[in-house]
Amino acid sequence: MSDVPRFALTAIVVLVLAFLLAPIVIVVASAFNAGEYLTFPPQGLSLRWFTKFFESQPFIRALSYSLRLGLAVTAVATVLGTLSSLYVVRHSARLREWLRTLFIAPLAFPSILTGIALLIYFYAIGVGTRGGYGLFVGHVLVCTPFVFISVSAVLVRFDRSLEEASRSLGGGSFTTFRRITLPLIKGGVVSGAVLSFIISFDQFPISLLLKGTGTTPLPIQLFDYLRFSFDPTAAAASTISVLITALAVIATERLVGLGSIYGDP
C-alpha cells in the first residue's frame, strides 16, 4: 500500500474514533465542571458533583440495583447462552440455522419493541411489573444472544479430537467438559458474560418500560433526574457508568484478551 492511501485510511480511522469518543469526553469533562449547570467547556474544575452523586440516596440505590441486576442477568444469560450454543453447534444438524436465527432474533428488533411486547405479555398473564421479575426476564432476553454468538464463534473452530482423547483415557462426559471443553471455550464464555453485563447495566428502553416500584436502574434514575434538574450531577452519574463499563472491558482483556474469541482457543 502506498503512503497516500495509508495516510488517508489512518486519517479516516482517527476521525471515526474522534467522532465516537467525543460525546464521552464531553460528558466526563462536564462532570468536573465547577459551574452550577451542565455546560461545556467546564467553568473550572471541581469534584462537588461526584460528592453530590454519592450523597444522593436515589442515585446510590439505582447504582446498587443496576449492579445486582447486571450480575444476576449475566449469570443466567451466560449459562443459557453457553448451553444453547453447545446444542446448536454440535447437535442440531437439521434445525441449526433455524435455531441460530431464533437465538439471535432479539438483536434484530429494536429494544423498545421488545419492551412493549414483554409489557403487554406480562400484563396479559397477570404478572405485571411487580418485584422486578419482568425487568429481569427482559434483560436476560436481550443479553443471552451475545453469549450465544461469542461461544458459538469459539465452538465452530473447536478441535473435538481433544475431547475424544479425554474419553479414551477414561474421562466421563462431565469431567471432559470441565477439564477440556470449558477451559478451551473460556474466551467466548467470559467475553459473552462481560458483554451481557455491559448491555444489562446500560439498558434503557426495556428498563423504562418494565421497571416496577423500587426497581429503578441507574439509566432510568438518570433520565428522571434530567427531567427536573440540569446540573453536572447527571454527568457525574454518566461518568461513573462509563468507568464501570471500562473496568468490565479491562477485566475481559486481563482474563482472556479482547481477541480471544477470534484467535486460537
C-alpha positions, 0 to 999 in steps of 0.5 A, a space after each residue: 500500500 502506498 503512503 497516500 492511501 495509508 495516510 488517508 485510511 489512518 486519517 479516516 480511522 482517527 476521525 471515526 474514533 474522534 467522532 465516537 469518543 467525543 460525546 464521552 469526553 464531553 460528558 466526563 469533562 462536564 462532570 468536573 465542571 465547577 459551574 452550577 449547570 451542565 455546560 461545556 467547556 467546564 467553568 473550572 474544575 471541581 469534584 462537588 458533583 461526584 460528592 453530590 452523586 454519592 450523597 444522593 440516596 436515589 442515585 446510590 440505590 439505582 447504582 446498587 440495583 443496576 449492579 445486582 441486576 447486571 450480575 444476576 442477568 449475566 449469570 443466567 444469560 451466560 449459562 443459557 447462552 453457553 448451553 444453547 450454543 453447545 446444542 446448536 453447534 454440535 447437535 442440531 444438524 437439521 434445525 441449526 440455522 433455524 435455531 441460530 436465527 431464533 437465538 439471535 432474533 432479539 438483536 434484530 428488533 429494536 429494544 423498545 419493541 421488545 419492551 412493549 411486547 414483554 409489557 403487554 405479555 406480562 400484563 396479559 398473564 397477570 404478572 405485571 411489573 411487580 418485584 422486578 421479575 419482568 425487568 429481569 426476564 427482559 434483560 436476560 432476553 436481550 443479553 443471552 444472544 451475545 453469549 450465544 454468538 461469542 461461544 458459538 464463534 469459539 465452538 465452530 473452530 473447536 478441535 473435538 479430537 481433544 475431547 475424544 482423547 479425554 474419553 479414551 483415557 477414561 474421562 466421563 462426559 462431565 469431567 471432559 467438559 470441565 477439564 477440556 471443553 470449558 477451559 478451551 471455550 473460556 474466551 467466548 464464555 467470559 467475553 459473552 458474560 462481560 458483554 451481557 453485563 455491559 448491555 444489562 447495566 446500560 439498558 434503557 428502553 426495556 428498563 423504562 418500560 418494565 421497571 416496577 416500584 423500587 426497581 429503578 436502574 441507574 439509566 432510568 434514575 438518570 433520565 428522571 433526574 434530567 427531567 427536573 434538574 440540569 446540573 453536572 450531577 447527571 454527568 457525574 452519574 454518566 461518568 461513573 457508568 462509563 468507568 464501570 463499563 471500562 473496568 468490565 472491558 479491562 477485566 475481559 482483556 486481563 482474563 482472556 484478551 479482547 481477541 480471544 474469541 477470534 484467535 486460537 482457543 
